[in-house]
């Protein structure tokens, strides 16, 4: 399992609309190959900054299966208008959990 971490800067003032769009995106992710779960975190110090943590079975489930699908296009159409800049994305593996 891997975790995709996307840091997303939102246009100031569109936070509530972005959060609503993320809520609608759940149905998109549920039909994606290898998708496990996601969490949305909002920065306290920088309220227009979010971190989206998405768990996938494999790296390829995100980088190939999702990114090359109509689901990705639908996702970006839903949330993309709220982006102040392109998201910064990285992938992690759990080394140890406590």
N, C-alpha and C positions, 0 to 999 in steps of 0.2 A: 504494500500500500504506500502511496505517496501523498503528500499534501502540496497542493498548489497554493501559493500565497500571492495574492494580487494586491498591491498597494494602489489605491484609486483616489485621485484628487478630483473632487466634485466642484462644479461651478458654485460659488457661494450663493446661498439662497435656494438651492435646488435639493437640499438634503432630504427633505420629506418626500419629494417626488422620486428621488433615487431609491430611497428605502422602500417605497411602494412598488417600484419597478423590480427590485430584488425579490420582493414577495411574490410577484407574478412569475418570476423566473423559475421558481421551484418546479413548476410543471414541465419546463423545458429540460431541466437537469434530470428529472426522474426518468426520462426516456433515453438518456444518454448511456451508451455502453461503458461499463466500468465505474460509473458515478456511485459514490457511497453517501456522501453528506456534504453540507456546507454550513459555514457560520459567517455572519457579517459582524465585524467589529468596527466601532466608531471611535476615533481619537478624542480624548477629552481635551487635550491641549490645542488640537487643531481640528475643530468640528467639521471641516470640509474634507478631512482625510479618513478614508476607510481602509480596512484590510479584510479581504474576502479569503477565507480558508476553505478550500474545496478538497475533499478526499476522493482519490481515484484508486482503482485497483492497480493500474500500471501507469507509467509515464506516458506511454503511447495512447492510452485512453483519453488523455487530455490533448497531447500534442498532435495526434493524428486523427483518432476517431471523432473527437469533439471539434477540434479546430477546422477540420475539413468537411464538416457537416452543415446541413441546413439549420441544425440547432444553434450552431455558433452564430450564423447570420441573424437568426431570430433573437438571440441573446443580445447581440450588439445593437440591433435596432431598438430594443427595449431600454437598455441602460446607457448606450453610447452617447445620446444627446446630453446627458448630465455630466460627462467627463470634461474636466478642465484641461486635461492632458492625457496622453495614452497611459494606461496602467503599466506599472512595473511589476513583472511576474517572475517568480522563481519557484523551484520545486525542492521539497525537502523529504527526507526519510527519517522516521523516528529511530533514534539510536538507543534511547533508554527512556522509559516512562516510569514515573514515580507515583 
